């Protein structure tokens, strides 16, 4: 059962402004990266459903996180159907993110009052997602659907929309300035945040520092 309500999820997404996005098949690596972003100030984290037995890794990770990173709101991403949505909700996912807009997923999430962020690429999809109860709409792939200019254009006729781009977001001042000036609710950040060392291993100290740096930029941009 989810530890955080969907209202708390939406508020924390807004408050922090950035959600790390990550998958690895090794549970220990996931724990280390999750803790690094937590120590850097992240409080919402999207684990992505992209590998064999990903649900088993997530099930162990969320139990570990409840003790070791108690303020972290852990959810699942890259889910595309209702049965998989139900599986992850049963494992304790606090929110569900999808690269597509599938109404059947909305039904499952709404029945359990779980936050649901579908991937949208047009005003019509955004409007349908909101009609189905979505609070924070994901645009994906963020850069390819139009980048910050797309967000700015959407906010004209849809000023009430809360938008989270994933894809094309970088932990850099210029990039973040463009997105937040366009009016995003928050951003999702994956590979650009997950820095590796010369040996190809995740550099946990660098990930922590880059997370802290990105969150500081976002806070400054919001005044």
N, C-alpha and C positions, 0 to 999 in steps of 0.2 A: 504494500500500500504506500502511496506517495506520502512523503514526510512534509512537503510544502504544498500549499494550495496554488491553484492556477493564478490567483490574484497576486500572491506573493512572488511567484515566478516572474510575471510580467513586470511587477514593480522592481524586482532585483535586476532584471535585464536592463531596465531603464536607468536604475541607480548606478550600476557599474559601467554599463555602456559597451562591454565587450565580452563575448563568450568564446573561450578556447574550444576548438573542435579537434578531436583526436581519436585514432584507433591504433591499437597494436595487439597482436595475438598473445603477447606475453603479459600476464597479470602484473608481475613485479614492475615492468616498465611502465604500465598504465598507472600504477600507484605512485611511482616516482614523478611522472610528468604531472599527474593530478596535484600532487603535493607541491610541486614547484610553482604551478600557476596559482595555487591557493596561497602560498607564501608570498607571491607577487601581488596579491590582492583580488584575484578573481573569485567570484562567489557563485557563478553559474558555469557549468561545464557540460559540453555535448560530446558524449561518447558515440562514435558512429558504428552502425551495424554493417560492417563491410567485409568481414572475414568469417571463415568457418568457425563455429562454436563461439561466435561473438556474444551470444546471449549468456553463455556460461561465464565468460570473462566479466561481463557487465554485472551478473548476479553476485559474484564475489567482490567486485570493485565497489559496488554500492553499499555492501555490508561493511567493508573496510572503511569507506569514506564516512559513514555515520559516526564512527568513533574518532578517526584520525583527522578528518576535515569536516567537523560537524556543521559548519555554516555553509558548506558547498551544496548548491542545488544541482544535483546530477540528473541529466536526462539523456535521451537516446535520439540519434539522428539517422538519416538515410533509411528510414522505414517507408515502405511503399504500399502496404496492404493492411487490412483490418486484423487478420489473425496474428501477424507479427506485432502489431500495435498492442493487442491484448496480452501477448506473451511478455512484452517488456513492462507493461503496466503491472502485471502480476509479480514481476521481479522488483518492483518498487520505483520505476522511472517517474520522475517528477514532471517531465514534459516530453513531448514527442515532436520531432522535427522531420519533415519529409522534403525531398526534392520535387515532389509533384503535389497536385491538389486532388486528393481522393476523398470524396464525401463519406465513404464507408468508414474511413479512419476517424472522421469527425464524430460519427455516431458513437463509436467505441470510447473515445476520449471524453465526450460530453456526458456519457452515462456515468462515468466515474469522476467527473469534474477535474480532468487532467488537461493542462495547457497543451495546445496543439498548434504548431506553426508549419503550414504547408508551403511548398515552393510555388511561387506564382511569377508569371512573366507578362501579365497584361492587367489592365484595369478591370476587365470582366472577371478574371480569375480572383483578383484581390477582393472584389465586391462579393463574389460567391463565397469565398472563404470566410469573410466577415459575416455574411448571412448565416453561415453554418456554425458561427460561434467563435471564430478565431479572434484572439486578442492581438497577437503579434504576428504579422504576416512575413514570411520569408520570401525574398526575391533571390532566385537562383537560376543560372549562375549570374551573380550580381553585376559583373562588368559586361558580360555579353548581352544582358537584357537592356543595357543602356546606362549602367553605372549611376553616379550621382545625379546626372541630368534626368534620368528616368525617375528617380525618387522625387526630385524637385517638381517634375511635371505631374506626377501622381498626386502630390500634396496640394496642388491647385484645386482640382475638383473634389479631392478626398482629404481634406485637412485633418480629419479624425483618424486616419489610418496610421497604425504603428508598424513601421517597416524595419526588418532586419536583413541586410544584405549579407550573403556569404559567397565568396569567390570574387577576387579582385580587391580584397581588403588587405592592407599592409600596416604593420606597426610603425608607420612613419608619419610625421607631422603633416606633410603636404597631402598625403592620401586620406588620412583621418579627417583633416580639415574639410576636404571636399565632401566627404560622406555626411559629416555632422552638420555642415552648413546647408546641406540639401534637406536635412530634417529627419534623419534616421532615428529610430527608437534605440537601436543598439546595432552592433556589428558582430558577425561570426568570423573567427580567424583560425585557420588551420596551419598549413605548412609554413607560412611566413613567420609564425610564432614559435614553431617547434625546431629550434636551432640544434644543429649537430656539430660535434667536434671533428677534428681532422681524421679520426678513426671511424667516423660514421655513427658514433653513439650519441644519444641525446645529451646535450650539455645542459644539465639541470639548473646550474647557477645562471647561465645565460638566458634560459627560458624564464626563470623567475624574474630576472632583471628586465627583460624585454616586456614581460607582462606588466610589471610595475611602471615601466616607462610609457607604455601604451595607455594604461589607465590614467596616468597623470596628464597626458596630452588631452585625453577625452574630457577629464574634469576641468582642465583649463579652458578648453573650447566652449564648454557649457557655462563658464563664468562662475 
